[in-house]
Structures are given as structure tokens and as C-alpha cells.
Amino acid sequence: MNHKSISLKINNMKKLVILLFLLISVSVAQAQEAEKKGKKELKTEKKAQQIAEIKAIVESRNYVFDARTANPMSGRTINLTTDYNLKIRNDSVYSYLPYYGVAYSAVSYGGTDSPMNFSHAVEEYSSELAKNGYLVKFKTRNGSDVISCTLHISETGSSTLSVSSMNRQAISYFGDIRKEQ
């Protein structure tokens, strides 16, 4: 073998190695792109499933709002460490929420219960599709007090409950909505 044929074989080998390297690189890049699209599609499907679940929960009128924080009108946000909630069951509301705020009139002198602890019939219930979620409004009576509640529910279940009363300062709660079990 002469020097020229050895040089040609080496050049052919170099070209083959470079070609092989390029083919492997392209294959890896395509596999990563396919995996990225797969994760994106899974995330989109999961969000669509969450939106459908929240819609079904709101339309069933059988759900629980689990409060994580309380936001009184005067004061700072309070993280709730106990399980506080508000349950909607068809035409009734069951509330077990703390209250932090000012009372305008003393309804029950010396009472130790929160004015947000009650079980009553729901009056004037309405729910409507709002931007990025639902808006639920209802009223109830707690003794002589009329309590108005507005529940903003996001597509993914994060919720804000705003409560106003004739006898007390308004308060809001942040938490999540879930199906009643």
C-alpha cells in the first residue's frame, strides 16, 4: 500500500466518524424535542381535567371550601393551622370559620363561638362562569344577621371567600375548593 491510499482511507474514516457523530446528535435532539412536547401535552391534559372537575364540583352544589388564610379588614393576614372550612350542600351552608374583626353591635354578649360558625339554609344562590373560573354568590341568615358570601373559584380550584355581614366588619379567606365526600 502506498502512502496516498493510506491517507485516503484515513480521510474516509474521518468523514465516516463525523457523519456518524452528526446522525447521533440529530437523533438525540429529536428525542429531546419529542419528550418536551410529551410533557407539555401531559400538562395541558392535566389542566383540562382539573378545569372539568372544578366545573362539575361547582355545578353539583356539593363542595367544601378549605380555608388556609384569613384576611381581616383591619390587620394582617393570618395563617390558619386548624382545619377551617365552609361546606355547601345543595340548599344549605355549614360554616366553621374563625372571625377576626370588629363587631358593630353585640349580638350575643359573652359568647365564645365565632360568628362564622353556623348551619343555615342558603338564600339567593347564584353561580356564573367568570374570567378564569367561577363566581358563586349566596346569602344566609345567622339569627338576626344577614351574611353575604362571594366565592371566587379559579379553574384549578384556588379560591377566595369574601364574607360581609350587617353586624360585623367584612373578612376574606383564601383556600381551595374540593368535592364534598
C-alpha positions in Angstrom: 0.0 0.0 0.0 1.3 3.4 -0.8 1.2 6.5 1.2 -1.6 8.0 -0.9 -4.1 5.1 -0.4 -3.5 5.1 3.4 -4.1 8.9 3.5 -7.4 8.3 1.5 -8.5 5.6 3.9 -7.9 7.9 6.9 -9.8 10.7 5.3 -12.7 8.4 4.6 -12.7 7.2 8.2 -12.7 10.8 9.5 -15.6 11.6 7.2 -17.5 8.5 8.4 -16.9 9.3 12.1 -18.1 12.9 11.6 -21.1 11.7 9.7 -21.9 9.2 12.4 -21.5 11.9 15.1 -23.9 14.2 13.2 -26.5 11.5 12.9 -26.4 10.7 16.6 -26.6 14.4 17.5 -29.7 14.9 15.3 -31.3 11.8 16.8 -30.7 12.9 20.4 -32.1 16.4 19.6 -35.2 15.0 18.1 -35.8 12.6 21.0 -35.4 15.5 23.5 -37.9 17.6 21.5 -40.4 14.8 21.4 -40.0 14.4 25.2 -40.5 18.1 25.7 -43.7 18.0 23.6 -44.9 15.0 25.5 -44.5 16.8 28.9 -46.3 19.9 27.6 -49.2 17.8 26.3 -49.5 16.0 29.6 -49.5 19.3 31.5 -52.2 20.6 29.1 -54.3 17.4 29.6 -53.9 17.6 33.4 -55.1 21.3 33.4 -58.1 20.4 31.2 -59.0 17.6 33.6 -58.8 20.0 36.6 -61.0 22.6 34.8 -63.6 19.9 34.1 -63.5 18.7 37.7 -64.0 22.2 39.1 -66.9 22.8 36.7 -68.6 19.6 37.9 -68.0 20.4 41.6 -69.5 23.9 41.2 -72.5 22.7 39.3 -73.2 19.9 41.8 -73.6 22.5 44.6 -72.0 19.9 46.9 -68.5 21.1 47.8 -66.1 22.3 50.5 -64.0 25.4 50.7 -60.9 24.7 52.9 -59.6 27.9 54.3 -55.8 28.4 54.6 -55.6 32.1 55.5 -57.9 34.7 57.0 -57.7 38.3 55.8 -59.4 40.7 58.2 -60.2 44.2 57.0 -58.0 45.7 59.8 -54.9 43.8 60.4 -52.6 41.4 58.8 -53.1 38.0 57.0 -53.5 35.1 59.5 -52.3 31.7 58.5 -54.8 29.1 59.7 -53.3 26.0 61.3 -56.6 24.3 62.1 -58.9 22.8 59.6 -61.5 25.5 58.9 -64.0 25.2 56.1 -67.3 26.2 54.6 -69.5 23.5 53.1 -72.2 23.9 50.5 -74.7 21.0 50.4 -77.5 21.7 47.9 -79.6 24.4 49.7 -77.6 24.6 53.0 -74.4 26.1 54.2 -72.3 24.8 57.0 -69.6 27.2 58.2 -66.7 26.5 60.6 -64.5 29.6 60.1 -62.7 31.9 62.6 -63.6 35.5 62.7 -61.1 38.4 63.2 -62.6 41.8 63.1 -64.8 44.5 64.7 -68.5 43.9 65.7 -70.8 46.8 65.1 -73.3 45.5 67.6 -73.2 42.9 70.3 -75.5 40.2 69.2 -74.6 37.6 71.9 -72.8 39.1 74.8 -70.1 36.8 76.3 -70.4 34.2 73.6 -67.2 32.2 72.8 -68.3 30.9 69.4 -67.1 32.5 66.2 -69.9 34.4 64.4 -68.8 32.4 61.3 -69.8 29.1 62.9 -73.3 28.3 61.7 -75.5 25.9 59.7 -78.4 27.5 57.8 -80.4 27.4 54.6 -78.9 29.2 51.6 -80.8 32.2 50.2 -80.3 33.7 46.7 -77.6 31.3 45.5 -76.1 32.0 42.1 -73.1 30.8 40.2 -71.7 32.1 36.9 -68.8 31.5 34.7 -66.3 34.3 35.2 -62.9 35.1 33.7 -60.6 32.1 34.5 -63.1 30.4 36.8 -66.5 30.8 38.6 -68.2 33.4 40.7 -70.6 32.0 43.4 -72.8 34.3 45.5 -75.2 33.4 48.3 -76.8 34.8 51.4 -77.8 33.2 54.6 -79.2 34.4 58.0 -77.4 33.8 61.3 -80.0 34.9 63.8 -80.9 38.5 63.0 -77.7 38.9 61.0 -77.6 38.6 57.2 -74.4 37.2 55.9 -73.4 37.7 52.2 -70.7 35.4 50.7 -68.9 35.7 47.5 -66.7 32.8 46.4 -64.2 33.4 43.5 -63.1 29.9 42.3 -60.2 29.6 39.8 -60.2 27.0 37.1 -57.7 25.0 39.2 -59.6 25.2 42.5 -57.8 28.0 44.3 -60.5 30.2 45.9 -61.2 33.4 47.8 -64.2 33.6 50.0 -65.4 37.2 50.9 -67.9 37.4 53.8 -69.8 40.6 54.7 -72.3 41.0 57.5 -74.7 43.6 58.7 -73.3 43.4 62.3 -69.5 42.9 61.6 -66.6 44.1 59.5 -66.1 42.1 56.3 -63.4 39.4 56.2 -62.0 37.2 53.4 -60.4 33.8 53.4 -58.0 32.2 50.9 -58.0 28.5 50.2 -59.1 25.7 47.9 -62.3 24.1 46.8 -62.8 20.3 46.7 -65.6 17.9 46.3 -67.6 17.0 49.4 -67.0 13.4 50.4 
